[in-house]
Amino acid sequence: MQQARLFLDSADIDKLKIAVETGIVHGIATNPNKIAQTGQSYTLVISTIRKFFDGPISVQAMGRNADELVRHALELHRMDKNLAIKIPCCIEGIRAIKELVPQGVKTNCTLMFSPTQGFAAGLAGSPYVSPFVGRSESAGYDGIKLIRKIRQIYDAFNISTCIIAASIRNAMQVTESIIAGAHAVAVTWPIFEEMINHPLTAHGYEGFESVFRGIPED
């Protein structure tokens, strides 16, 4: 059985530090949108994260064909060997994965919306895949069923690829993705907070505090 994993989907350094300090974050997921919002380069964002986190960081390789994707992925890999390089799930992306994995590059096949895409990425040997749950739901598909079908395929063919449920929109989708068979979930900071904090917990603790203050000291 693979170890359950939690990824934080963010490039916000302050939020990442807080999440990493909980000790339960196993990976960090970024994309060009999130890095662009920082106003900093790939290199600077990654090097800053590395000051407080030594686990896998997912970053997107860019290119219009397999050769361009491989070229950019290798540039990123040379920068940091523990990056999980995101490759889009398409024919050119699968070609790139088949070339990159034997070279020791950890790939994360992303922008995945169908079980057959998951099958193809698993056959290509990608260590990670990222089916998009929330974005599938927005397009009228069943994102949780997507996770379940990919997991069933992997179990049937003994494929060891880690399924990272991505594009998670709320804490309920976290729960449903795990039950459906995801090995990991990638969540944004607001969902990370929603997973752990609960108004009833806060209310209950306030009651304890009130009572505690009335207990005589030794």
Buried (B, 14 or more C-beta within 10 A) or exposed (E): EEEEBBBBBBBBBEBBBBBBEEEBBBBBBBBEEBBEEBEBEBEEBBEBBEEEBEBBBBBBBEBEEBEBBBBBBBEBBEEBEEBBBBBBBBEBBBBBBBBBBEEEBBBBBBBBBBBEBBBBBBBBBBBBBBBBBBBBBEEEBEBBBBBBBBBBBBEEEEBEBBBBBBBBBBBEBBEBBBEBBBBBBBBBBEBBBBBEEEEEEEEEEEEEEEEEEEEEEE
